[in-house]
Amino acid sequence: MDRVLLVEDDLDIAELIQVNLQDMSLEIIHQSTGETALALLENSHFDLIILDVMLPGISGLDVCRQAREKYPEQSILMLTSRDSEIDRVLGLELGADDYMTKPFSIRELQARIRAQLRKVHLIAERTKACQQESKATRLTLGALQIDNLSHKTYLKGKEIPLTSTEFDLLYFLASHPEQVFSREQLLSSVWGYHHLGYEHTVNSHINRLRTKVEKNAAKPEIVQTVWGVGYKLSKQGVAA
């Protein structure tokens, strides 16, 4: 049974979410503050954190940042209000894998949760396979090496620390070098869903990825923008 940490101070919303997720066979642990959530994370494992931005005391954004620093592969879905675009942007930049705006459709929330948990299960399968295999399988493209079993990435021999979503995004682009993908195509292929209005999720992850793999994120040579179309991974950019 997958374990979900729900951090939401509005008890009515928290109860509504828990009731509507009962048929998904999830163990849901509810916390009302960021402080208690972080304390719980110290000793407990959760497959997914559903995190509200507006919390009493420490904010959801701070919880996201601290959780991401300590647990790089933790899956995080943030909840924001409809008119708080800055919170959505900051949440993604701080490491959230996805976000939803209130009010939201329960069916869409369920779909987002399933998409995140599929990624969690895939990572677990990769880790298990890596432990069983004597030789890891790697995707090599010039100076870029991506180990799909151990979930590690190397550029010119140096390991690049990536979140699980950043890894999946880079691996997908590297698997199709020089092929241009729109934001909608990346949402569908990497996040596992397609909903209009959430293309900014892709933009934020591309920006974060560039800060880690590019010499100059403002002038990317590896993950390039094809204006008016989308993004691609350049063979020349990762040439050895």
C-alpha positions as CSV (number, residue, x, y, z in Angstrom):
1,M,0.0,0.0,0.0
2,D,1.4,3.4,-1.0
3,R,1.9,5.9,1.8
4,V,0.9,9.5,1.2
5,L,1.6,12.4,3.5
6,L,-1.1,15.1,3.2
7,V,0.0,18.4,4.6
8,E,-3.1,20.7,4.7
9,D,-4.3,23.0,7.5
10,D,-7.8,23.4,6.2
11,L,-9.5,20.4,7.9
12,D,-12.5,20.4,5.5
13,I,-10.3,20.2,2.4
14,A,-8.1,17.5,4.1
15,E,-11.1,15.4,4.9
16,L,-12.5,15.8,1.4
17,I,-9.2,14.6,-0.1
18,Q,-9.0,11.7,2.2
19,V,-12.5,10.6,1.6
20,N,-12.2,10.8,-2.2
21,L,-8.9,8.9,-2.2
22,Q,-10.1,5.9,-0.2
23,D,-10.8,3.8,-3.3
24,M,-7.1,4.2,-4.4
25,S,-5.9,1.9,-1.7
26,L,-3.6,4.5,-0.1
27,E,-2.5,4.9,3.4
28,I,-2.9,8.7,4.0
29,I,-1.3,10.4,7.0
30,H,-2.6,13.9,7.6
31,Q,-0.6,16.7,9.2
32,S,-1.8,20.3,9.6
33,T,1.5,22.1,9.9
34,G,4.9,22.1,8.1
35,E,6.8,21.6,11.4
36,T,5.0,18.4,12.2
37,A,5.3,17.2,8.6
38,L,9.1,17.7,8.5
39,A,9.4,16.0,11.9
40,L,7.4,13.0,10.6
41,L,9.7,12.8,7.5
42,E,12.7,12.3,9.7
43,N,11.6,8.9,10.7
44,S,9.0,7.8,8.2
45,H,9.0,7.1,4.4
46,F,6.2,8.3,2.2
47,D,5.8,7.6,-1.5
48,L,4.2,11.0,-2.1
49,I,3.7,14.3,-0.3
50,I,0.6,16.3,-1.1
51,L,1.6,19.8,0.2
52,D,-0.4,22.9,0.6
53,V,1.5,26.2,0.0
54,M,-0.4,28.2,2.6
55,L,0.4,26.7,6.0
56,P,0.5,28.2,9.5
57,G,4.1,28.7,10.7
58,I,6.6,27.3,8.2
59,S,5.2,27.6,4.7
60,G,4.6,24.8,2.3
61,L,7.4,26.3,0.1
62,D,9.9,26.0,2.9
63,V,8.7,22.4,3.6
64,C,9.2,21.6,-0.1
65,R,12.7,23.1,-0.1
66,Q,13.8,21.3,3.1
67,A,12.3,18.0,2.0
68,R,14.0,18.2,-1.4
69,E,17.4,18.9,0.1
70,K,17.2,15.9,2.4
71,Y,15.3,13.5,0.2
72,P,16.2,14.3,-3.5
73,E,13.9,11.6,-5.0
74,Q,10.9,12.4,-2.8
75,S,7.8,12.9,-4.9
76,I,6.0,16.2,-4.1
77,L,2.7,17.5,-5.4
78,M,1.9,21.0,-4.3
79,L,-1.6,22.6,-3.9
80,T,-1.9,26.4,-4.5
81,S,-4.7,28.9,-4.8
82,R,-6.0,29.9,-8.2
83,D,-4.5,33.4,-8.1
84,S,-1.1,32.5,-6.6
85,E,1.0,32.1,-9.8
86,I,4.1,33.2,-7.9
87,D,3.7,30.4,-5.5
88,R,3.3,27.8,-8.3
89,V,6.5,29.1,-9.9
90,L,8.4,29.1,-6.6
91,G,7.1,25.6,-5.8
92,L,8.4,24.2,-9.0
93,E,11.7,26.0,-8.7
94,L,12.2,24.7,-5.2
95,G,11.7,21.1,-6.4
96,A,8.0,20.2,-6.5
97,D,7.3,17.6,-9.2
98,D,3.9,18.9,-10.0
99,Y,1.2,21.3,-8.7
100,M,-2.6,21.7,-8.7
101,T,-4.6,24.9,-8.2
102,K,-7.6,25.2,-5.9
103,P,-10.4,24.5,-6.4
104,F,-9.5,21.3,-8.3
105,S,-11.3,18.3,-9.7
106,I,-11.0,15.2,-7.5
107,R,-10.7,13.1,-10.7
108,E,-7.8,15.2,-11.9
109,L,-6.2,14.9,-8.4
110,Q,-6.5,11.2,-8.6
111,A,-4.9,11.1,-12.0
112,R,-2.0,13.3,-10.9
113,I,-1.4,11.0,-7.8
114,R,-1.5,7.9,-10.0
115,A,1.1,9.5,-12.4
116,Q,3.4,10.4,-9.5
117,L,3.1,7.0,-7.9
118,R,3.8,5.3,-11.3
119,K,7.1,7.2,-11.3
120,V,7.9,6.2,-7.7
121,H,7.3,2.5,-8.6
122,L,9.4,2.8,-11.6
123,I,12.3,4.2,-9.6
124,A,11.9,1.4,-7.1
125,E,12.1,-1.2,-9.8
126,R,15.2,0.4,-11.3
127,T,16.9,0.4,-7.9
128,K,16.0,-3.2,-7.3
129,A,17.2,-4.2,-10.8
130,C,20.5,-2.3,-10.2
131,Q,21.1,-4.3,-7.0
132,Q,20.5,-7.5,-8.9
133,E,22.5,-6.7,-12.0
134,S,26.3,-6.9,-11.9
135,K,26.6,-4.4,-14.7
136,A,24.4,-1.3,-15.0
137,T,22.8,-0.4,-18.3
138,R,23.7,3.1,-19.4
139,L,22.6,5.5,-22.1
140,T,25.7,7.2,-23.4
141,L,25.6,10.3,-25.6
142,G,29.0,12.0,-26.0
143,A,30.1,13.1,-22.6
144,L,26.7,12.4,-21.1
145,Q,26.0,9.1,-19.4
146,I,22.7,8.3,-17.8
147,D,22.4,5.1,-15.7
148,N,18.8,4.1,-15.9
149,L,19.1,1.5,-13.2
150,S,21.0,3.3,-10.5
151,H,19.2,6.6,-11.5
152,K,22.5,8.5,-11.7
153,T,23.7,10.9,-14.3
154,Y,27.3,11.8,-15.3
155,L,28.6,14.6,-17.5
156,K,32.3,14.4,-18.4
157,G,32.7,11.9,-15.7
158,K,31.2,14.1,-13.0
159,E,28.0,13.0,-11.3
160,I,25.1,15.5,-11.7
161,P,22.6,15.4,-8.8
162,L,19.0,15.4,-10.2
163,T,15.6,15.0,-8.8
164,S,13.6,12.1,-10.1
165,T,11.6,14.3,-12.4
166,E,14.7,16.1,-13.7
167,F,16.2,12.7,-14.4
168,D,13.2,11.4,-16.3
169,L,13.1,14.6,-18.3
170,L,16.8,14.4,-19.3
171,Y,16.6,10.7,-19.9
172,F,13.6,11.1,-22.3
173,L,15.3,13.9,-24.2
174,A,18.6,12.0,-24.4
175,S,16.8,9.0,-25.7
176,H,15.7,11.1,-28.7
177,P,18.6,13.4,-29.4
178,E,18.0,16.3,-31.8
179,Q,14.3,15.5,-31.8
180,V,12.1,18.5,-30.8
181,F,9.3,18.0,-28.3
182,S,6.6,20.5,-27.5
183,R,5.7,21.2,-23.9
184,E,2.5,19.3,-24.3
185,Q,4.4,16.2,-25.6
186,L,6.8,16.4,-22.6
187,L,3.9,16.7,-20.2
188,S,2.4,13.5,-21.7
189,S,5.6,11.5,-22.0
190,V,7.4,12.5,-18.7
191,W,4.6,13.5,-16.3
192,G,2.1,11.0,-17.7
193,Y,-0.8,13.4,-18.3
194,H,-1.9,16.3,-20.5
195,H,-3.9,19.2,-19.2
196,L,-3.9,22.7,-20.7
197,G,-2.5,25.4,-18.5
198,Y,0.2,23.3,-16.9
199,E,2.9,23.8,-19.5
200,H,4.8,26.0,-17.0
201,T,5.6,22.8,-15.1
202,V,7.8,21.9,-18.1
203,N,9.4,25.3,-18.3
204,S,10.4,25.3,-14.7
205,H,11.9,21.8,-14.8
206,I,13.8,22.7,-18.0
207,N,15.3,25.8,-16.2
208,R,16.3,23.8,-13.2
209,L,17.8,21.1,-15.4
210,R,19.9,23.7,-17.2
211,T,21.3,25.1,-14.0
212,K,22.8,21.7,-13.3
213,V,24.0,20.5,-16.7
214,E,24.9,23.7,-18.6
215,K,28.1,25.7,-18.3
216,N,25.9,28.8,-18.7
217,A,22.2,28.2,-18.1
218,A,21.4,31.5,-19.8
219,K,23.1,30.2,-23.0
220,P,22.2,26.5,-23.0
221,E,24.2,24.2,-25.3
222,I,22.8,20.9,-24.2
223,V,19.0,21.3,-23.5
224,Q,18.1,23.8,-26.3
225,T,15.0,25.8,-27.0
226,V,13.6,25.6,-30.5
227,W,11.6,28.8,-30.6
228,G,7.9,28.4,-31.3
229,V,8.2,24.6,-31.1
230,G,9.7,23.3,-27.9
231,Y,12.9,21.7,-26.6
232,K,15.6,19.2,-27.7
233,L,18.8,17.7,-26.5
234,S,21.7,18.6,-28.7
235,K,24.3,16.0,-29.7
236,Q,26.8,18.7,-30.2
237,G,26.2,20.1,-26.7
238,V,27.2,16.8,-25.1
239,A,30.0,16.0,-27.5
240,A,32.9,14.4,-25.7
